[in-house]
Amino acid sequence: MIRRTACLIARDDDLYRNLAIEKHLMDTLPEDTAILYLWQNRHAVVIGRNQDPWTECAVGSFLSAGGQLSRRYSGGGTQYHDLGTLNYSMILPKSKFDISTQLSVVGMAVGAFGLQPHAGGRSSLSVEGCKFSDSAFLKSGSAACHQGTLLLNTDLNAMQRFLPGTPGKLASRVVNLSTLAPQITAASMQQALYWAFGRAYGAQPALLDERMLNTPAIETLTDRFADGGWIYPAGIQPTLSVTEQFPWGNITVRLRTDRGVIREARLFTDAMEAGLFPQIEQAITGAPLLVSSIAARIDQRLSMLRDPYLLQIADDVQNLLSRHLRGR
């Protein structure tokens, strides 16, 4: 049961520090507590835990324009942030994590401005047929985090310019809420989220200040999110590459093989289930390039897994590789 709620509004618009605070709040979450963390970044792209930045973002031009690029711990897709974007993180005990409840907080806040949002799939919200919010989820230890973006007055031209996958979708699918309700600003939406969060969890949130947090721990995490080794995956020269779209997300599998053995494997995906794909990478690395060997390695690696949804995703990846190998 949630007995205490709190709200922290970030002081800075630095991507790396804001991601660090989110992770620190998760790492130190007290029992029976839910925290609403609200933050903005001045000019940033955040990719999911298992995505390839070079595919998702026009990295060179974005960095030259002063952008900040980093990788989340959570899965999901790429997000563009600027000061017209309000980011929220709902951090709560893992046992109380419920996507519909968390999305209802955003729905109540947006509804306070006379708009009627609708959930789309597992992670997005739309109004009048256009998307204004995407989410990502992370569970770690005893805590969980539902992190999302709200397009209030985001520079959609910049989004289109720096995210290569965006242009075909932008005109018909994405909207800034301020174009539908001009009274929406970052400050007014923060206030609406504050009251909606308290209503959903039954307690008015106490206001927190960053100065109450562990500064050395946040500085260490900030360096982690800014580190190139975290942001950019080690490259390989693939001898086999295959891409497929599934109901759970898009995936690209790249393998470097030598003498009939998989020497390196990279799986890039926007799927929400961030922890599954590194396990599959580890499973197939070193396996003979045979359908039966790959299947056996994946089955062995995931033998303790009981979640049928995760097992279905693993089967989809295995079958994708099997179809590709048999068709060669």
C-alpha positions in Angstrom: 0.0 0.0 0.0 1.2 3.5 -0.9 1.3 5.6 2.3 3.5 8.5 1.3 3.9 10.4 -1.9 6.4 13.1 -2.9 7.2 15.3 -5.9 10.5 16.5 -7.1 10.8 19.1 -9.9 14.3 19.2 -11.4 16.3 22.4 -11.1 18.5 21.8 -14.1 17.9 21.1 -17.8 21.0 18.9 -18.2 20.1 15.5 -19.6 22.8 13.5 -17.9 22.1 15.0 -14.4 18.3 14.5 -14.8 18.7 10.9 -15.8 21.0 10.4 -12.8 18.5 11.9 -10.4 15.8 9.5 -11.8 18.1 6.5 -11.3 19.1 7.7 -7.8 15.4 8.1 -6.8 14.8 4.5 -7.9 17.9 3.2 -6.0 16.9 4.9 -2.7 13.1 4.6 -2.9 11.6 4.1 0.7 9.0 1.5 1.2 5.4 2.4 0.7 6.4 5.5 -1.1 5.6 6.8 -4.6 7.5 9.7 -6.1 6.6 12.0 -9.1 9.7 13.4 -10.7 9.3 16.2 -13.3 12.1 17.3 -15.5 13.0 19.1 -18.7 16.1 18.9 -21.0 17.2 21.8 -23.2 18.1 19.8 -26.3 18.4 16.1 -26.0 17.9 12.7 -27.6 17.4 9.7 -25.3 17.5 6.2 -26.8 16.2 3.0 -25.3 18.5 0.5 -23.4 19.0 -1.7 -26.5 18.9 0.7 -29.3 21.6 1.7 -31.8 22.2 5.5 -31.6 23.6 5.7 -35.1 20.4 4.3 -36.5 18.0 6.2 -34.3 19.6 9.7 -34.4 21.5 11.8 -36.9 24.3 11.8 -34.3 26.9 14.0 -36.1 24.6 16.9 -36.9 22.7 16.6 -33.6 25.9 16.9 -31.5 27.2 19.7 -33.7 24.0 21.6 -32.9 24.8 21.3 -29.2 22.6 18.3 -28.4 23.0 15.9 -25.6 22.6 12.2 -26.4 22.3 9.4 -23.8 20.9 5.9 -23.2 18.2 5.0 -20.7 18.3 1.9 -18.5 14.8 1.2 -19.6 13.8 -0.3 -23.0 11.5 1.4 -25.5 12.1 3.8 -28.3 13.9 7.0 -29.0 12.6 10.3 -27.6 13.5 13.9 -28.5 13.4 16.4 -25.7 13.7 20.2 -25.6 12.3 22.9 -23.2 8.9 22.4 -24.9 8.9 18.8 -23.6 7.9 17.9 -20.1 9.2 14.6 -18.8 7.7 12.7 -15.9 8.9 9.7 -13.9 6.6 7.9 -11.5 8.8 5.9 -9.2 7.1 3.4 -6.9 7.4 -0.1 -5.4 7.5 -2.8 -8.0 4.5 -4.5 -6.3 2.4 -1.3 -7.0 3.5 -0.9 -10.6 0.4 -0.7 -12.9 0.6 0.9 -16.3 -3.1 1.8 -16.4 -2.9 3.6 -13.1 0.2 5.5 -14.1 -1.3 6.5 -17.4 -4.5 7.6 -15.6 -2.4 10.2 -13.8 -1.4 11.7 -17.1 -4.9 11.4 -18.4 -6.3 13.3 -15.4 -3.8 16.0 -15.8 -4.4 16.5 -19.5 -8.1 16.2 -18.9 -8.0 19.2 -16.6 -7.4 21.3 -19.7 -10.5 20.1 -21.4 -8.8 17.4 -23.6 -9.7 13.8 -23.8 -6.6 11.6 -24.1 -6.7 8.0 -25.2 -4.1 5.2 -24.6 -2.5 3.7 -27.6 -0.8 0.3 -27.2 1.2 -0.2 -24.1 3.1 3.1 -24.0 1.6 6.1 -25.8 -1.2 8.6 -25.3 -3.1 10.4 -28.0 -5.7 13.2 -28.3 -7.8 13.8 -31.4 -6.0 11.0 -33.1 -2.5 12.4 -32.6 0.2 11.2 -30.2 1.5 13.6 -27.5 3.2 11.2 -25.1 5.4 8.1 -25.1 6.5 6.0 -22.2 9.2 3.6 -21.1 9.3 1.2 -18.1 12.0 -0.1 -15.8 12.0 -2.5 -12.9 15.1 -2.8 -10.7 15.4 -4.3 -7.3 12.2 -3.5 -5.3 11.4 -0.4 -7.3 9.8 0.4 -10.7 9.8 3.5 -12.9 7.3 4.7 -15.5 9.0 7.4 -17.4 7.2 9.4 -20.1 7.3 12.5 -22.3 4.7 15.1 -22.9 4.9 17.2 -26.0 3.7 20.7 -24.9 5.5 23.0 -27.3 8.3 20.8 -28.6 10.2 21.9 -31.7 8.7 19.3 -34.1 11.0 20.4 -36.9 14.0 19.6 -34.8 12.5 16.3 -34.0 12.0 15.6 -37.6 15.5 16.7 -38.5 17.5 14.7 -35.9 15.4 11.5 -35.7 15.6 9.7 -39.0 12.6 7.5 -38.3 10.3 10.4 -37.5 9.5 12.2 -40.8 7.0 9.8 -42.3 5.0 9.8 -39.0 5.2 13.3 -37.9 2.5 15.2 -39.8 -0.3 12.9 -39.0 0.6 11.3 -35.7 2.3 13.9 -33.4 0.8 17.0 -31.7 1.9 19.6 -29.2 -0.8 20.0 -26.5 -0.4 23.7 -26.4 -1.8 23.9 -30.0 -5.0 22.3 -28.7 -5.2 24.1 -25.3 -3.1 27.3 -25.3 -3.3 27.6 -21.5 -1.0 24.5 -21.3 2.5 25.5 -20.2 5.3 23.5 -18.5 4.3 25.2 -15.1 0.6 24.6 -15.5 1.1 20.9 -16.6 3.5 20.3 -13.6 0.7 21.6 -11.3 -1.9 19.4 -13.0 0.3 16.3 -12.7 1.1 17.1 -9.0 -2.6 17.1 -8.1 -3.5 14.1 -10.3 -0.6 12.1 -8.8 -1.9 12.8 -5.3 -5.4 11.9 -6.2 -4.3 8.6 -7.8 -2.3 7.5 -4.8 -4.4 9.0 -2.0 -2.0 11.5 -0.5 -0.9 15.0 -1.3 2.7 14.8 -2.4 5.4 16.3 -0.2 7.7 18.7 -2.2 11.3 17.5 -2.4 14.4 19.5 -3.2 17.5 18.2 -5.0 19.6 19.4 -2.1 18.1 16.7 0.0 19.7 14.0 -2.2 23.1 12.4 -2.1 25.2 14.7 -4.3 28.2 12.4 -4.7 26.0 9.5 -5.8 24.2 11.7 -8.4 27.5 13.0 -9.7 28.8 9.5 -10.2 25.6 8.6 -12.1 25.7 11.7 -14.1 29.2 10.7 -15.3 27.8 7.3 -16.2 25.1 8.7 -18.4 27.5 11.0 -20.2 30.1 8.3 -20.8 30.6 7.4 -24.4 31.1 3.8 -23.5 27.6 3.7 -22.2 26.0 5.6 -25.0 27.7 4.0 -28.0 27.8 0.2 -28.3 31.0 -1.5 -29.4 30.9 -2.0 -33.1 31.2 -5.2 -35.0 31.6 -6.0 -38.7 28.5 -8.2 -39.2 28.5 -11.1 -41.6 24.8 -11.6 -41.1 22.2 -8.9 -40.4 18.4 -9.2 -40.3 15.6 -6.9 -39.3 12.0 -7.6 -38.4 8.9 -5.9 -37.0 6.9 -7.8 -34.3 3.9 -6.8 -32.2 6.3 -6.2 -29.3 8.7 -4.0 -31.3 11.3 -3.8 -34.0 14.5 -5.8 -33.8 17.8 -5.9 -35.8 20.1 -8.9 -35.2 23.7 -8.5 -36.3 26.1 -11.4 -36.1 29.8 -11.7 -36.8 30.5 -15.3 -37.7 33.8 -17.1 -38.5 34.3 -20.7 -39.5 30.7 -21.5 -38.8 30.6 -20.1 -35.3 28.9 -16.9 -34.0 31.8 -14.9 -32.6 29.8 -11.7 -31.7 26.1 -10.9 -31.5 24.3 -7.5 -31.2 20.5 -7.2 -30.8 19.1 -3.7 -31.3 15.4 -3.2 -30.4 12.8 -0.7 -29.2 11.1 -3.4 -27.2 10.2 -2.5 -23.6 11.7 -5.7 -22.1 15.2 -4.3 -21.7 16.8 -7.1 -19.8 15.9 -10.0 -22.1 17.9 -9.1 -25.2 21.4 -9.1 -23.5 20.7 -12.6 -22.3 19.9 -13.7 -25.9 23.1 -12.0 -27.1 25.1 -13.9 -24.5 23.3 -17.2 -25.2 24.1 -17.3 -28.9 27.7 -15.9 -28.8 30.0 -18.8 -29.3 27.2 -21.1 -30.7 27.7 -22.9 -34.0 25.8 -21.2 -36.8 23.1 -23.9 -36.8 19.4 -23.6 -36.1 19.5 -26.4 -33.6 22.5 -25.0 -31.7 21.0 -21.5 -31.5 17.7 -22.9 -30.2 19.4 -25.0 -27.6 21.6 -22.2 -26.4 18.6 -19.8 -26.0 16.5 -22.5 -24.3 19.4 -23.2 -21.9 20.0 -19.6 -21.1 16.4 -18.8 -20.4 15.5 -22.1 -18.6 14.6 -20.3 -15.4 12.3 -17.8 -17.2 8.6 -18.3 -16.5 7.0 -15.2 -18.0 5.1 -16.4 -21.1 5.3 -13.0 -22.8 9.1 -13.0 -22.5 9.4 -16.6 -23.7 7.3 -15.7 -26.7 9.6 -12.8 -27.6 12.6 -15.1 -27.3 10.8 -17.6 -29.6 10.2 -14.9 -32.1 13.9 -14.0 -32.2 14.9 -17.6 -32.4 12.4 -18.2 -35.3 13.6 -15.1 -37.1 17.2 -16.4 -37.1 16.0 -19.9 -38.1 14.0 -18.6 -41.1 17.0 -16.5 -42.2 19.5 -19.4 -41.9 17.3 -21.8 -43.7 16.7 -19.3 -46.5 20.3 -18.7 -47.2 
